[in-house]
Amino acid sequence: MSISAATATPNRKEVVSFSGASIRKSTKLVRKAVFPVAGLGTRFLPATKAVAKEMLPIVDRPLIQYAVDEAAAAGIEEIVFVTHRSKRSIEDHLHRAVELENELASQEKHASLKMLRQLTPNGVRFTFVRQEEPRGLGHAILCAQHQIGNEPFAVLLPDDLIDAQPPVLAQMISQYEQAPSSLVAVRTVPREDTCHYGIVDAFGEDAESRTMKIRNVVEKPSPDVAPSNLAIVGRYILSPTIFECLANLDPGVGGEIQLTDGIARLLKLESVVSYRYQGRHYDCGSKIGFLEATVAYGLQHPEVGRQFREVILRVGRELASERSYPSNLAIDKPVARSVVLKSASA
């Protein structure tokens, strides 16, 4: 397949006439975002047998809500959800629940009602398209082509929860507005973990700079052949040329159409830049990352944060008391823990 380099023209401030009325078109360079949410969440079974993994809560907000809020804060006007027939709960979550709102209003639970209505940000339109079979992230992006058209767009993976101010997508759009070029968010990982990520081979005058040009990308390389330890995190701003690069792409690692392979093609046509974001990343696609995020956000929570901190400290003391007993002693740990706590309170 031959690939032509299609260049997207940035949006400019324009006024058009429609039925005699003047309408100001959006001047934003990045207006749309793709959320690939068609995965079946097998790493979280049995919890995800009937519930979308993106609906699993970090404290009291589902993962998908954190991603929607990040996109809205970055000025995104349309979110295209690439979904699966089993993910109707995501669509239900993002649409208004009129009966519930009426019930909260009748009970004068105004704070809960306000919170509920804020789940759907003003000025953001939602579109849902189906990925009929699990063929990989690259294929999921390709499913959104008709909704995106010929303009740059963002990609957010809700599994990658990033605590950052300003939000990471806002950081990246700000960088894109200064120098329009496809961007891939990256972070440093231990060398032994490169086999779990897409890894970039980037270069620049300063190895510690926030942006560097990418030479190549490799999907889940073993540590001995990885070109670096800069791992791709689930935030991208991509040129529409990526669609041509993904079309007719052969399956890669895992027998799937890999977005990293599409980006490798894109590199032959135009510049792609790595972006070292500011923020704390939690891999909520893994159980340990999900638990870590729950603890971190629980400690920050305005309603339960203080009490949760006391719980964490208490559990820490209990764990420390268990470690204080030699492992070769046949002591019942719950009994030992009770003795230690009674002694501490005496």
Helices and strands as residue ranges (DSSP letters): E 15-18, E 21-24, E 32-36, G 42-44, G 53-55, E 57-58, E 61-62, H 63-73, E 78-83, H 88-94, H 98-106, H 110-117, E 125-130, H 137-143, H 145-148, E 153-156, E 160-163, H 168-178, E 182-188, G 191-196, E 198-203, E 211-219, E 230-238, H 241-246, G 253-255, H 259-266, E 272-276, E 280-283, H 287-300, H 305-323, H 333-345
